[in-house]
Every structure is written in structure tokens, then in C-alpha cells.
């Protein structure tokens, strides 16, 4: 028998950090603590973004650009023929691109970030390297004040000059300035030393080897794991607004219980803090060392930057990314979007990509982004068919995946969606909601007056007296419908056939401008079992002036006879179902018929209610039980209105009909007048093999 090799302290600590291994008793106690803190976490989440945006245009948030440009260098291979559009942030990465001679348009919504980037720009143009390094690496603010008025200020724009007129006196250190710099000071210079880990800064100052530093850190396993728990469960929610991380971005990774524990493991044991990882060593030290700093602070790159900046290679734009894209007069070869699409809704992402498509070089063009999500987090990004970038050399470790898409390989067209006002007032919404809730009581009275039978009778009974207020009320209920329409794949060549099953009032048509409908669609069918809703649909089609393209069909889509009234089998490009699949009794039948209608490569795209979220299995045992109880309550509640929330059983039906899932995104959404009731909504898309 061979004895198992003894696990080293370092290996054990790394394993426990990565796998989130906690003693079961301790885990139970910590779960109870989190449960007690939940109301406070929820309340803070409500003001999180408001607090973060309080700093906008008053100070900069990022004192350092928190994206590792080493990865960018590897995948971009920039030269003087390139034009990069990017977020300015602290200017570090924009200047890194300038080293290669690329033209750079750096945009930021926060004027203070532009001011920081512009100060670096004019300092490179006006000062010698030693002075530049003293100011921006060692935070020699005295030297900055000496050269500011006579040499730097005259070159600054008026808004930047106004910011720095005060900033040169109020800012004491570039490394610990801005909200993220202040937060890092508390973490690296106060919290770590209080926990007995002040040795980390001393060893970095001494230049201790990374191997020796890793051994020292391994001796502090319990402390590091304790810090990791506090950072993951309290710091992440309470302080990330100061690091410029909005609530929407955090939500992409909160299913992982040990985000910052994994960051700690990566930074301490997979990167070289002593000689290479300037992102974290700078915060621990309070300054950069000449051999461990960003490329824009290295002597060998200074003259190249000075030359390119004096030749006007860097353009700074205070405003939105859309405004910067639209104002571009030179084709963009690289859109380096950092992580800002984590902040955005599907609508905003689709809009930005649409504008980029108009301004980018369609041969050399690349779209590059980082995300806190495990996978591509938005359907408009998924249709780009991006490649995942190898991020093993990433020194930051804060982004879970990195992606790049080549425009020449993008198979779909991008067009903006539009909103139309469906509001009819609070009273109308209340009356419609009341009709829905009381439907079981008055259903027999309506049903007796109808000639149709079966499921059609149930649906017509339900909708007959709701049809006029239908769209207005459901705008606040059917939260995944806009996401479905943002996810709709448009074929570049057009001539598409689209069937909207359970399309009701044809509301989905209004997400497309009429000119887009005419450009991409040959035939559109609104198929529903309710004559009352189709009456509204026909009005809408006529009002839009597309009677030659769109028509309504009253039919049960589960019946074999549906093929006599719909386009021929194997000819349909896209079938959508907006909150209709969960209301159809014969769900296997509808999937079977839809698969027959679709052509090879066609899509079945559904928006609906779901029993579970994407990450319920990631919850702790106690929270899993609470979620299961909530899910059962939602199931019973919606069943009263013939709505059967989708679970794995229904979603797996597509496999029998050669439909493979390509998109699955779920999120919570409230019920009007019942904010405590927040079932899961989602968009689920399958492709025919």
C-alpha cells in the first residue's frame, strides 16, 4: 500500500478557497447570519447604484484601469493602421494602445475620468520621463503642483483644468485617490494589517521572491479564509459601489458564493506580486516600482507615446459610448469595451452593437469585452458568435470570462428595437388586474356564451373582457417579452418567415420599426386561439400598414390541421412564443408541430414564467429549501389562471424534435400591485438541428 502524499499548507489553502470548503457547522452558522442580514442587504441593494452615481462628475471612481492590457496586446496585435474605441477609465489601457501607434478614441461618461486621462496625456507630451514617473508612479504631488500651472494647465481642456485646479491640492496620492483608490487604502493598508498581514507590504518593499511570499501567505490560511468570507458576503455588497461595480453587474456573479476567495487564490498564488502584478502590489505599497508597473510608466515606451500623442492619436470624449461611436469619422478596427456591457440591458447592448456595425471595419473589425458572468450574458452578444479568450495570464482576476468577436464572422444583422406607449392609466390597470384575479368566479358566466370548446373556450373566456386593457397591464407583468424581442435573430439576407404563436394582440410587432419589418420579413403570422385578442392584432397590423406582410390566424397550434393554415413545414425561420407556452395544455404537441414548421437552422424562441432560476442549485442548503418553497407557491398561484410555470420537463421536450437549446437566461420580475411576488421570467431559445 502506498501512503497518500501529505498535502502542503499552500495546496490546502488554495483548495479550500477555490472550492469554498467550510466546516458544515460553521457553514450553517454563517448561513443563519446571512439570513439575518438579508433585509439590510436588500435595502442597500435598492440604493447601491444611486450611491455610486452620486460620485459621477464630482470625482473619478477608477484611479487605475482594472483590465489587464497584457491580454489585449496578445489578441489585438495593434499597429498604426488600427483605430481603437474604448472606455477611458483611468487612461492606463488607452495609453497602452497608444504605445503601438494605434489611433484611440477614449470615451467616458464621467468627466473626472476624462480629466485624469487628459492630465496623463499632456504630462507625457510636456514633461520628461523622470518627472512623469515621479508624479504618476510615486504620487509626487509637490512636483505636480510645481509644473501644473505653467506647463500642464495650458494644454488641458476647460473642464479638465477646472477639475485639476482643485485636484492638485486636494489629492494627496494618485494610488489612493478616487473612490476605488480610497476603498483599496482601507482594504490594503488598514484591514490587512489589522488582521496581522502587514508583513505583505514589508515583503513587497524588500523584494522577497514570490516563492517565499507564497510560503508566508500559506501560514495565514485561517486569516485569509476569514478575510475572504467577509469580503465575499459583506464587502462585495457593501463596498462595491465605491469600486464602480453596479448592481446589475454584481448580479451576474452572485450565484458564486466565493468570488473574492477565488480572486485571492489567483492573485496570491497564480501571479507574481513581487515582479509582475502591479495591480495589487501598487495598492499594497502605495506606489509602483520601476520594474513592476504599467507599460505606460516604463521608460522604453515614453518616447513612442510622446510622438503618437503629439501626432493627435488620442481623442478623448466626455459622453456616452454611442455618441463617441456616432461621431467617429475613421473606421473602427477594435472596440475594446472593457466590462461596461455588464452594466447594460439587452436593449442598450443591442443598440450599441447596431451603432458599432455602422462604423466598424467589416474585415478587420473586432469587438472585445470582459464580464463578471460565467458565459456570454446577453443574447445580442451571443449572436456575435464570439470566441472565449484565454485569460490564464490575467493579473486582475476580477472577470470570469473574456470574449472577442470578429465582424466578418457574424451571421446575423443588428437593428435597433423601439418602444411604444401602451399605458392606459392606473385605474385601467387595476380593473384589468381585478378581472384576472377574479376570473375563476365569473368564468362560468362568460363560458356559457361562447361557441368554441376546450382550450379555446378557456382562453376566450379569460381574454374576452380584458382585450382592451391587455397590453397596458401586461407591460408591467411580462418582463421577458422585451428581452425576447431584443434576442430575436435577424438574417442578413432578409426574406424571413416568422410565426408568433400565442401572439395575441400582435404587440411583438411594435418592437420593430416598420422599415425594419419590410427589410427583413417576407411573411409574418400571428397565430392565436382567442378571437378577441386577434381582433386587436388585426387593428394593429392595419395601423402599422403591413397588411401585405402580416396576417392573423385563429387556430389551435397543437392540431394537425394547423399545417393547412400556416406556412409549409420546413419553411419557417423563427417561431416566437411570448408567455403562451405555459398556457397550452398539450405542450408536447405544440413543440412537435413547431419543430416540423421550422427549417433547418431555424429558431424557436420563448419568453415565459419559469419554476426555477438559472442558479438555484448554487444556493446553500437552507436557501435552497426556502427557494423550493417559494417556487411551489408560485406554481400554485399561477395555476389558478391556467399558467403552468416551465420546469425541466417542458424544456427537455425539444430534444425529441431535434431542437437544441442555444440560449437560456432567467431573472426575477414583479407582479403589478403585488411587489412581494417575484417569479422567475426568462428567454429560452432552441435551434433546429
Secondary structure, DSSP 8 states (H G I E B T S, - for coil): --------HHHHHHHHHHHT---HHHHHHHHHHHHHHHHHHHHHHHHHHHHHHTTTTTS-S-SS--S-HHHHHHHH---TT-EEEEE-TTSHHHHHHHHTT-EEEEEESSHHHHHHHHHHHHHHHHS-HHHHHHHHTT--HHHHHHHIIIIIGGGS-HHHHHHHHHHHHH---STT-HHHHHHHHIIIIIIHHHTT-THHHHHHHHT--HHHHHHHHHTTHHHHHHHHHHIIIIIHHHHTTTTT--HHHHHTTTTSTTHHHHHHHHHHHHS-TTTT-HHHHHHHHSS-BTTBS-GGGSHHHHHHHHHHHHTT-EEEEES-HHHHHHH--S-BSEEE-TTGGGGS-HHHHHHHHHHHHHHB-TTT-EEEEEESSSS--SHHHHTT--EE---TT-SS---SEEEEEEGGG--EE------------HHHHHHHHHHHHTHHHHHHHHHTT----HHHHHHHHHHTTTTTTHHHHHTTT-THHHHHHHT--EETT--EEEEEET-TTTGGGGGS-HHHHHHHEEEEEEEES-HHHHHHHHHHHHHHT-TTTEEEEE--TTSGGGGGTS--TT-EEEEEEES-GGG-S-HHHHHHHHHHHEEEEEEEEEEEEESS-TTGGGS-HHHHHHHHHHHHHHHHHHHTTT---B-HHHHGGGGGGTEEEEEEEEEE--BTTBTT---EEEEEEEEE-
